[in-house]
């Protein structure tokens, strides 16, 4: 085809038509995005409207090409005329290069400037929209658009019209003179893909009740804008270093190669063919195999697509998973074993799996400590987790101090309570996957699992709060933790069974029970006093055991003897009132005595010593009585001899160990500062007198 002004005029008309179509599509989608409150529609409209500078630039460049052709035709006609031979018109030929110079300027400066401006618009708007639409992608921030029907209708119109027009423009761009239209076809196919994305997202949301695609579509459009802008910048940099032939115009940087391939996929095949020929060094594309493959390419692609689609009939259930087979949104059966599962192909059938056999965990009551990697223990006086005070558990006050005001108030029911933090980890597995999946069915499709977790956690938290409220602080901080945890496991399992959750509770723990850090020091003082009291009690019990063992030889015998002594005291009190006879009391005393003696302790030793002392005293006194009777008999038989014997015995006893002096004179003895001489003459006289007296007495 000849590159004349008529050809460029046609290209200009096509560029203006593309500008009008792109503007109509962009404005229509923009109005839908505003009135339908659809961020995806707004992002898609900006992606389309940024293609308007491309079409407008192409219209200007093709119009300038037309002017340049007309100028060249006039120059050629002028050079063939007789006027060109006159010297007065020698400089006219140079003046006829005005339009050509403008065309060169547009290719060298105008198109690169427009490319950079469009690239900046794509990148800037893409980043702004991506940051703005991040909340829309979350389940909490997502608001479903209201005009879904309009979105599907506009999307079909834009996708069909844009793709047909893009194919038409791509066909024209195969001609060298219209090669710049590749950029227009890329802009048109970008609009077509935007419309197709809107149709697919709203169709999936309406038919399959899945909003995931619709939520993330604004981010996809924003990311595509950033990617297109980056590609344009890269094309601009490559054009600076790309070699060119004289008179050759480079493709503008806003001509997207990716979108051009979508608009004209046959050019992609040609490019691949050229690359293969270049790598192998000969014309591979002319071989029979390549031509056979190229002729059957469509059939092979269709076969590959059908094969891939047929592979969607198979699904894998892992060993730790259970699955639900779903056909057209209807639950068919539950898969309890792992392995290969046959189902209907997508999108008619699916197998939804869940790690049901794996142990899942939820944290009920107080949260676990924030820092899992800390090596030092967490003391009561330290903050365990953030905002721990808001998650304290209400329990009964301590009952240890019976005499304290708090204990008295607790016994009277005056509303005294205690607050404790307690970590209650609940481990569970999914026993019935079907029942488990039926929970939280009114939640959004992509948020049901988190809603199930919240529901199960709320049920378990209610049971924990109610049950722990019946225990005292001492019981939760003391040795009843295992008992409380076992009861909680049974109650939580019953609560899950009541709602048909299909859950099997495998473990419930009660860990990290502690008071809040604001009152921890008071608790520590109480526990210190309790430990001291317990230590003193144990010391007293030790002393008791030692005393029993020392006194009775055996603790059990000592307790038995003590019981018998208490019985003896009771019998003695009853004897005073006539309730027991002396014989019974005596028998009880003897029984107690026998037990004490049989025990062999200090009490038995004391009794043995007392018995020995009694017999010794008794026999000694009896011996002295018998001796006294013998002395009386001796005195009566021979009084003088008895007295002399006693006198001499007293002297012998007094003089034992002393020196005895025998003198011819009578010594004087000082008695009370008076010296007297002992009179020993009366001893014989006394004896005579005594004998007379006795005789007289006897007479």
C-alpha positions in Angstrom: 0.0 0.0 0.0 1.3 3.4 -1.0 2.1 5.8 1.9 0.3 8.8 0.5 -1.7 11.5 2.2 -5.0 9.6 1.8 -3.5 6.6 3.8 -2.5 8.9 6.6 -5.8 10.7 6.5 -7.5 7.3 7.0 -5.2 6.6 10.0 -6.1 10.0 11.4 -9.8 9.2 11.1 -9.3 5.9 12.8 -7.3 7.5 15.6 -10.1 10.1 16.2 -12.7 7.3 16.2 -10.5 5.4 18.7 -10.3 8.6 20.8 -14.1 8.9 20.8 -14.7 5.3 21.6 -12.1 5.3 24.4 -13.6 8.5 25.8 -17.2 7.1 25.7 -16.1 3.9 27.4 -14.1 5.7 30.1 -16.8 8.2 30.9 -19.5 5.5 31.0 -17.4 3.4 33.4 -16.5 6.5 35.5 -20.2 7.4 35.9 -21.0 3.9 36.9 -18.1 3.9 39.5 -19.4 7.1 41.0 -23.1 6.3 41.2 -22.6 2.6 41.9 -19.9 3.3 44.5 -17.6 0.7 43.0 -13.8 1.4 43.5 -13.1 -1.1 40.7 -15.2 0.9 38.3 -13.4 4.1 39.3 -10.0 2.5 38.9 -10.9 0.9 35.6 -12.3 4.3 34.2 -9.0 6.0 35.1 -7.1 3.2 33.3 -9.3 3.8 30.2 -9.2 7.6 30.3 -5.4 7.7 30.5 -5.5 6.1 27.0 -7.0 9.3 25.5 -3.7 11.2 25.3 -2.4 8.2 23.3 -5.2 8.3 20.7 -5.0 12.1 20.5 -1.2 12.0 20.0 -1.6 9.4 17.2 -4.2 11.6 15.5 -1.9 14.6 15.6 1.1 12.6 14.3 -0.9 11.0 11.5 -2.3 14.4 10.5 1.2 15.7 10.4 2.2 12.7 8.3 -0.6 13.7 5.9 0.7 17.3 5.7 4.2 16.0 5.2 3.0 13.9 2.3 1.1 16.8 0.7 4.1 19.0 1.2 6.3 16.4 -0.5 3.9 16.0 -3.4 3.9 19.8 -3.9 7.7 19.8 -3.8 7.9 17.1 -6.4 5.4 18.9 -8.6 7.3 22.1 -8.2 10.6 20.5 -9.0 9.2 19.3 -12.3 7.9 22.7 -13.3 9.7 25.3 -15.4 9.7 27.7 -12.5 12.3 25.6 -10.7 14.8 26.4 -13.4 14.7 30.1 -12.7 17.4 31.4 -10.4 15.2 33.7 -8.6 13.4 30.6 -7.1 16.6 28.7 -6.1 15.7 28.9 -2.4 12.1 27.8 -2.7 12.9 24.1 -2.3 14.3 24.6 1.2 11.1 26.4 2.3 9.0 23.4 1.4 10.5 21.2 4.2 8.5 22.9 7.0 6.0 20.1 7.5 8.7 17.5 7.4 10.7 19.3 10.1 7.5 19.5 12.2 7.0 15.8 11.8 10.6 15.1 12.8 10.2 17.3 15.8 7.0 15.4 16.8 8.7 12.1 16.6 11.8 13.3 18.4 10.3 15.4 21.2 6.5 15.4 21.2 5.9 11.6 21.4 8.5 11.0 24.1 7.1 13.9 26.2 3.6 12.5 25.9 4.9 9.0 26.7 6.5 10.3 29.9 3.4 12.3 30.9 1.2 9.2 30.3 3.6 7.0 32.2 3.7 9.5 35.1 -0.1 9.6 35.1 -0.4 5.8 35.2 2.2 5.4 38.0 0.9 8.3 40.1 -2.8 7.4 39.9 -2.0 3.7 40.3 -0.1 4.3 43.5 -2.8 6.6 44.9 -5.6 4.2 44.1 -3.7 1.2 45.4 -3.2 2.9 48.8 -6.8 4.2 48.8 -8.4 0.8 48.0 -6.5 -1.3 50.5 -9.2 -1.1 53.1 -11.8 -2.0 50.4 -10.0 -5.4 50.0 -10.5 -6.3 53.6 -13.7 -8.0 54.8 -14.5 -5.2 57.2 -13.9 -2.4 54.8 -15.7 -4.0 51.8 -19.0 -2.5 50.7 -20.7 -4.4 47.9 -21.5 -2.1 44.9 -25.2 -1.6 44.3 -25.4 -1.4 40.5 -24.1 -4.9 39.6 -26.3 -5.2 36.6 -25.0 -2.0 35.1 -21.5 -3.2 35.7 -22.0 -6.4 33.9 -23.8 -4.7 31.0 -21.1 -2.0 30.6 -18.4 -4.5 31.1 -19.7 -6.7 28.2 -20.1 -3.7 26.0 -16.6 -2.4 26.7 -15.0 -5.8 26.5 -16.6 -6.8 23.2 -16.4 -3.4 21.6 -12.9 -2.7 22.8 -11.5 -6.0 21.7 -13.1 -5.9 18.2 -11.9 -2.4 17.6 -8.4 -3.3 19.0 -8.2 -6.3 16.6 -9.3 -4.0 13.7 -6.6 -1.4 14.6 -4.0 -4.1 15.1 -4.8 -5.4 11.6 -4.2 -1.9 10.2 -0.9 -1.6 12.2 0.5 -4.5 10.2 1.1 -1.9 7.4 4.4 -0.1 7.9 2.8 3.3 7.4 0.3 2.6 10.1 2.7 0.9 12.6 2.0 3.7 15.2 -1.5 2.3 15.5 -0.1 -0.5 17.7 -0.2 2.0 20.6 -3.9 2.6 19.9 -4.7 -1.1 19.7 -2.9 -1.5 23.0 -5.0 1.2 24.6 -8.2 -0.3 23.2 -7.3 -3.8 24.4 -6.5 -2.4 27.8 -10.1 -1.0 28.0 -11.4 -4.3 26.8 -9.5 -6.2 29.5 -10.9 -3.7 32.1 -14.4 -4.4 31.0 -13.8 -8.1 31.1 -12.5 -7.8 34.6 -15.6 -6.0 35.7 -17.9 -8.6 34.1 -16.0 -11.5 35.7 -15.8 -10.0 39.2 -19.5 -9.1 39.3 -20.6 -12.4 37.7 -18.7 -14.4 40.3 -20.1 -12.2 43.1 -23.7 -12.6 41.9 -23.6 -16.3 40.7 -21.2 -17.9 43.1 -21.6 -15.6 46.1 -17.9 -15.0 46.2 -16.7 -11.4 46.7 -12.9 -12.1 46.7 -12.4 -11.1 43.1 -14.5 -8.0 43.5 -12.7 -6.9 46.6 -9.2 -7.3 45.0 -10.1 -6.0 41.5 -9.4 -2.3 42.4 -5.9 -3.3 43.6 -5.4 -5.3 40.4 -6.4 -2.3 38.2 -4.1 -0.1 40.3 -1.2 -2.5 40.0 -1.8 -2.8 36.2 -1.6 1.0 35.9 1.7 1.1 37.8 3.0 -1.8 35.6 2.0 0.0 32.4 3.6 3.2 33.5 6.8 1.3 34.4 6.8 -0.4 31.0 6.5 3.0 29.3 9.4 4.4 31.3 11.5 1.3 30.4 10.6 1.7 26.7 11.6 5.4 26.8 15.1 4.5 28.2 15.6 1.7 25.7 14.7 4.1 22.8 17.5 6.3 23.9 20.1 3.6 23.2 18.3 1.7 20.4 20.0 2.0 17.0 17.9 3.3 14.1 18.2 3.6 10.4 18.0 6.9 8.6 14.4 7.9 8.0 13.1 5.2 10.5 10.7 6.3 13.1 10.9 4.4 16.5 7.8 3.1 18.2 6.7 5.6 20.9 7.3 4.7 24.5 3.5 4.6 25.3 3.1 1.7 22.9 2.8 -1.2 25.3 4.3 -4.4 23.9 2.3 -6.6 26.4 -1.1 -5.2 25.4 -0.1 -5.2 21.8 0.5 -8.9 22.0 -2.9 -9.4 23.4 -4.4 -7.3 20.6 -2.4 -9.2 17.9 -1.3 -12.6 19.2 -0.2 -13.6 15.7 2.7 -11.1 16.0 3.8 -12.9 19.1 4.0 -16.2 17.1 6.0 -14.3 14.5 8.4 -12.9 17.0 8.9 -16.4 18.6 9.5 -17.8 15.1 12.1 -15.2 14.3 13.8 -15.8 17.6 13.9 -19.6 17.0 15.4 -19.1 13.5 18.0 -16.8 14.9 19.1 -19.2 17.7 19.3 -22.3 15.4 21.0 -20.5 12.5 18.5 -21.7 9.8 14.9 -21.3 8.9 13.3 -23.6 11.4 9.9 -22.2 10.8 9.9 -23.6 7.2 10.4 -27.2 8.3 7.4 -29.6 8.1 7.3 -30.2 11.8 7.0 -26.5 12.6 4.4 -25.9 9.9 2.4 -28.9 11.2 2.6 -27.6 14.7 1.7 -24.1 13.5 -1.3 -25.4 11.6 -2.5 -27.4 14.5 -1.7 -24.8 17.1 -5.3 -23.9 17.8 -6.2 -27.6 18.2 -3.2 -28.2 20.5 -4.1 -25.2 22.6 -7.7 -26.3 22.8 -6.6 -29.9 23.7 -4.2 -28.5 26.4 -7.0 -26.4 27.8 -9.5 -29.3 27.8 -6.8 -31.5 29.5 -6.1 -28.9 32.2 -9.8 -28.4 32.7 -10.2 -32.2 33.0 -7.5 -32.3 35.6 -9.7 -30.2 37.8 -11.8 -33.4 38.3 -9.1 -34.6 40.7 -8.4 -33.3 44.1 -6.0 -34.3 46.8 -6.9 -34.6 50.5 -3.9 -34.6 52.8 -3.4 -37.2 55.5 -4.2 -34.7 58.3 -7.2 -33.3 56.5 -10.9 -34.0 55.9 -12.8 -32.8 52.9 -16.3 -31.9 51.8 -17.4 -32.8 48.3 -19.5 -30.0 46.8 -21.4 -30.0 43.5 -23.0 -26.8 42.3 -22.9 -25.3 45.8 -24.6 -28.4 47.3 -22.9 -30.5 49.9 -22.8 -34.1 48.7 -20.6 -36.1 51.1 -17.8 -35.9 53.6 -14.3 -37.3 53.0 -12.8 -38.6 56.2 -9.6 -40.2 54.7 -6.8 -38.6 52.8 -6.0 -39.5 49.2 -7.0 -38.8 45.6 -10.7 -37.7 45.2 -12.7 -37.7 42.0 -15.2 -34.8 41.6 -16.9 -32.8 39.0 -14.7 -30.4 37.0 -14.4 -26.8 37.9 -16.6 -24.7 38.3 -19.3 -27.3 38.9 -17.6 -29.3 41.6 -15.0 -28.7 44.3 -13.5 -30.3 47.4 -13.2 -28.1 50.4 -10.5 -29.4 52.7 -9.7 -28.5 56.3 -6.9 -29.7 58.6 -9.5 -31.4 60.8 -7.1 -34.1 62.3 -4.5 -31.5 63.2 -4.7 -30.1 66.8 -6.0 -26.5 66.8 -5.6 -24.1 69.7 -7.6 -21.2 71.0 -6.7 -19.0 73.9 -9.6 -18.3 76.3 -9.8 -15.9 79.2 -6.6 -13.9 79.7 -4.2 -13.7 76.8 -0.8 -15.5 76.8 2.3 -13.4 77.5 3.3 -11.2 74.6 6.9 -12.1 74.5 7.2 -15.8 73.7 11.0 -15.7 73.3 11.8 -14.3 76.8 14.1 -16.6 78.8 13.5 -15.1 82.2 10.4 -16.1 84.2 7.5 -13.6 84.3 6.9 -12.4 87.9 3.5 -11.4 89.3 4.7 -7.9 89.6 5.3 -7.6 85.9 2.8 -6.9 83.1 2.1 -10.3 81.3 0.3 -8.9 78.2 -1.1 -5.7 76.8 -4.3 -4.5 78.4 -4.3 -7.4 80.9 -6.4 -5.5 83.4 -9.4 -5.5 81.0 -9.4 -9.4 80.8 -9.3 -10.3 84.5 -11.5 -13.2 85.7 -14.0 -12.8 88.6 -13.5 -15.4 91.3 -14.5 -15.9 94.9 -12.3 -14.3 97.5 -9.8 -16.2 99.6 -11.3 -18.3 102.4 -8.0 -18.8 104.2 -8.3 -16.0 106.7 -11.4 -17.0 108.6 -11.0 -14.2 111.1 -10.3 -11.4 108.6 -12.8 -8.9 107.5 -12.6 -10.1 103.9 -13.3 -13.7 104.8 -16.2 -12.6 107.0 -17.7 -10.5 104.3 -17.3 -13.4 101.9 -19.1 -15.8 104.3 -21.9 -13.2 104.7 -22.2 -12.8 101.0 -21.5 -9.0 101.0 -20.4 -8.9 97.4 -16.7 -9.3 97.9 -15.0 -10.6 94.8 -11.4 -11.2 93.6 -9.9 -10.6 90.2 -7.4 -13.0 88.7 -5.7 -13.4 85.3 -5.7 -17.0 84.0 -4.6 -18.4 80.7 -6.9 -21.2 79.5 -5.6 -22.9 76.3 -8.1 -25.1 74.6 -6.9 -27.7 72.1 -9.4 -29.4 69.8 -9.8 -31.3 66.6 -12.6 -31.4 64.1 -14.6 -34.5 64.6 -17.5 -33.8 62.2 -16.3 -31.5 59.4 -19.8 -31.1 58.0 -21.2 -29.8 61.3 -18.2 -27.6 61.7 -18.6 -26.0 58.3 -22.3 -25.3 59.1 -21.2 -22.8 61.8 -21.3 -19.1 60.9 -22.9 -19.7 57.5 -24.3 -16.1 57.5 -20.8 -14.7 57.6 -19.0 -13.5 54.4 -17.6 -16.4 52.3 -14.0 -15.5 52.9 -14.5 -14.6 56.6 -16.4 -17.7 57.8 -13.4 -19.4 59.3 -12.5 -16.5 61.5 -16.2 -16.2 62.5 -16.2 -19.9 63.5 -13.1 -19.3 65.6 -14.7 -16.3 67.3 -17.9 -18.2 67.9 -16.1 -21.2 69.4 -13.9 -18.9 71.5 -17.0 -17.0 72.8 -18.7 -20.3 73.8 -15.6 -21.5 75.6 -15.1 -18.1 77.2 -18.6 -18.1 78.6 -18.1 -21.6 80.1 -14.8 -20.6 81.6 -16.1 -17.3 83.1 -19.1 -19.0 84.7 -17.2 -22.0 86.1 -14.2 -20.1 87.4 -16.5 -17.8 89.3 -17.4 -20.6 91.7 -13.8 -21.1 92.8 -11.8 -19.1 95.3 -8.5 -17.4 94.5 -6.6 -19.8 96.7 -8.1 -22.8 94.8 -7.1 -21.4 91.5 -3.6 -20.4 92.6 -3.2 -23.7 94.6 -3.3 -27.4 93.9 -6.8 -27.6 92.4 -5.7 -26.5 89.0 -5.8 -29.9 87.4 -9.2 -30.6 88.9 -10.5 -27.3 87.5 -9.0 -27.9 84.1 -10.6 -31.4 83.9 -14.0 -29.9 84.8 -13.6 -27.1 82.2 -12.8 -29.7 79.5 -16.0 -31.6 80.2 -18.1 -28.4 80.3 -16.6 -26.9 77.1 -17.1 -30.2 75.3 -20.8 -30.2 76.5 -21.3 -26.7 75.2 -19.8 -27.5 71.8 -22.0 -30.5 71.5 -25.0 -28.5 72.4 -24.6 -26.2 69.4 -23.5 -29.1 67.1 -20.0 -27.7 66.4 -18.5 -31.1 65.5 -15.6 -30.3 67.8 -13.7 -32.8 70.0 -11.8 -31.0 72.9 -8.5 -32.8 73.5 -7.0 -30.6 76.2 -7.9 -27.7 78.4 -5.3 -26.2 80.7 -5.3 -23.6 83.5 -1.9 -22.0 83.3 -0.4 -18.7 84.4 -3.1 -17.9 87.1 -1.9 -14.8 88.8 -3.3 -11.5 90.3 -2.7 -8.2 88.5 0.6 -6.5 89.0 -1.1 -3.7 91.0 -2.0 -6.1 93.9 0.6 -8.7 93.4 2.7 -7.4 96.3 -0.2 -7.9 98.7 -0.7 -11.4 97.5 2.9 -12.2 98.0 2.8 -10.9 101.6 -0.2 -13.2 102.2 1.5 -16.1 100.7 4.6 -15.4 102.7 2.5 -15.4 105.9 0.8 -18.6 104.9 4.2 -20.3 104.2 5.5 -19.1 107.6 2.3 -20.5 109.3 2.7 -23.7 107.5 6.4 -23.9 108.5 5.5 -23.3 112.1 2.7 -25.9 111.9 5.1 -28.4 110.4 7.7 -27.6 113.2 5.0 -28.2 115.8 4.0 -31.4 114.2 7.6 -32.5 114.1 8.0 -31.6 117.8 4.8 -33.6 118.5 6.1 -36.6 116.7 9.4 -36.4 118.5 7.7 -36.0 121.9 5.4 -39.0 121.2 8.3 -41.1 120.0 10.5 -40.1 122.9 7.8 -40.7 125.5 6.0 -43.7 124.1 8.6 -45.1 121.6 6.0 -45.0 118.8 3.6 -42.4 117.5 0.8 -44.8 117.0 1.2 -46.3 120.5 1.4 -42.8 121.9 -1.9 -41.8 120.2 -3.5 -45.0 121.6 -2.1 -44.3 125.1 -3.4 -40.7 124.8 -6.9 -42.0 123.9 -6.9 -44.4 126.8 -5.8 -41.7 129.2 -8.7 -39.5 127.9 -10.9 -42.4 128.6 -9.5 -42.8 132.1 -10.1 -39.1 132.8 -13.7 -39.5 131.6 -14.2 -42.5 133.9 -12.8 -40.6 136.9 -15.3 -37.8 136.2 -18.0 -40.3 135.8 -17.0 -42.0 139.1 -17.7 -38.8 141.0 -21.2 -38.8 139.6 -21.7 -42.5 140.2 -21.3 -43.5 136.6 -18.2 -45.8 137.1 -17.1 -48.1 139.9 -13.7 -48.0 141.5 -13.0 -51.4 140.1 -13.5 -50.2 136.5 -11.3 -47.2 137.1 -8.6 -49.4 138.6 -8.8 -51.8 135.6 -8.5 -48.8 133.2 -5.4 -47.5 135.1 -3.8 -50.9 134.9 -4.6 -51.1 131.2 -3.0 -47.7 130.7 0.0 -48.7 132.7 0.5 -51.9 130.7 0.3 -49.9 127.5 2.9 -47.4 128.7 5.2 -50.1 129.9 4.9 -52.1 126.7 5.7 -48.9 124.6 9.1 -48.7 126.2 9.6 -44.9 126.0 10.5 -42.3 128.6 7.2 -42.8 130.3 8.0 -46.5 130.8 11.4 -45.5 132.2 9.8 -43.1 134.6 7.3 -45.6 135.7 10.1 -48.2 136.2 12.2 -45.7 138.1 9.2 -44.8 140.3 8.5 -48.5 140.9 12.0 -49.2 141.9 12.2 -46.1 144.1 8.9 -47.2 145.8 10.2 -50.7 146.5 13.6 -49.3 147.7 11.9 -46.9 150.0 9.5 -49.4 151.3 12.1 -52.1 152.0 14.5 -49.5 153.5 11.8 -48.2 155.9 10.8 -51.7 156.7 14.4 -52.6 157.5 14.8 -49.6 159.7 11.6 -50.6 161.5 12.9 -54.1 162.1 16.2 -52.7 163.3 14.4 -50.4 165.7 12.5 -53.3 167.1 15.8 -55.2 167.6 17.4 -52.2 169.3 14.5 -51.9 171.7 14.9 -55.5 172.6 18.7 -55.1 173.2 18.1 -52.1 175.3 15.6 -53.9 177.4 18.0 -56.9 177.8 21.2 -54.9 178.8 20.6 -51.2 179.0 24.2 -50.3 180.1 25.9 -52.4 177.6 23.5 -51.0 174.9 24.3 -47.4 175.8 28.0 -48.0 176.1 27.9 -49.7 172.7 26.0 -46.8 171.2 28.2 -44.3 172.8 31.3 -46.0 171.6 29.9 -46.3 168.2 29.1 -42.6 168.1 32.6 -41.8 169.2 34.0 -44.1 166.6 31.9 -42.5 163.9 32.8 -39.1 165.1 36.5 -39.9 165.4 36.8 -41.6 162.1 39.3 -39.9 160.0 40.5 -37.7 163.0 43.6 -37.9 165.1 43.3 -39.4 168.6 45.6 -38.3 171.4 46.0 -40.3 174.6 47.2 -38.1 177.5 47.6 -38.6 181.2 45.6 -35.5 182.0 42.0 -34.6 181.4 41.7 -32.3 178.4 39.6 -29.2 178.4 37.0 -28.7 175.9 35.9 -25.2 174.9 32.1 -25.0 174.6 30.5 -21.6 174.2 33.8 -19.8 175.1 34.0 -21.8 178.3 36.5 -24.4 178.9 35.2 -27.5 180.7 36.8 -30.8 181.5 34.7 -33.8 180.6 33.6 -35.9 183.4 34.0 -39.6 182.6 33.5 -40.8 186.1 29.8 -40.7 185.8 29.8 -43.3 183.1 30.3 -46.1 185.6 28.1 -44.4 188.1 25.5 -43.9 185.5 25.7 -47.5 184.7 25.3 -48.4 188.4 22.5 -46.0 188.7 20.9 -47.3 185.6 21.2 -50.7 186.8 19.6 -49.8 190.0 16.9 -47.9 188.3 16.3 -50.7 186.0 16.2 -53.1 188.8 14.0 -50.8 190.8 11.9 -50.4 187.8 11.8 -54.0 187.2 10.9 -54.5 190.9 
